[in-house]
């Protein structure tokens, strides 16, 4: 499945960024710079949603960006993730030859 969720990016010391997904419990990551934080955000979002699918947990709807409260310096960016990669990677069966 493909998903898009708003992520809150928080600038940290030395150019680092923390990333939090307010709609998903325990879904956060960080990066050494903005580019790495974006890649890490996509990865953690896909892994988290894959776990939701695997455990048949209800997947929450994404928040409206206007409803998310930001602290000074933070910004929101929508992150797109596809869980198909994780289904293929972790649900393969061994083939006996």
C-alpha positions, 0 to 999 in steps of 0.5 A: 500500500502507498501512504502519505503522512505529515512529518514534523522536522525539528532542527537540532545542533550541527545541522541535524534534524529530528523527525516525528509523525504525530499520527503514528505512535513511536514513529520517529527518526533523525538524520545528520542533515535534511537530505538524510532525515528525509530518507530516514523518514520515508524508511521509518514510516514504511516500516511502521505502517508495514507493522500495522498491516502485519498486526492487522492494527487500524491505520490512523488517518493522516492529520490535517497539516493545519491542525498540527502545532509547531514549535519555533523552527519546526516545519511540516513535510509530507512523506510518502511510503510504500509498504510493498517493499517490506512485504516482499523483503520480509515475507519471502519463503525459502525455496528448496532446490 
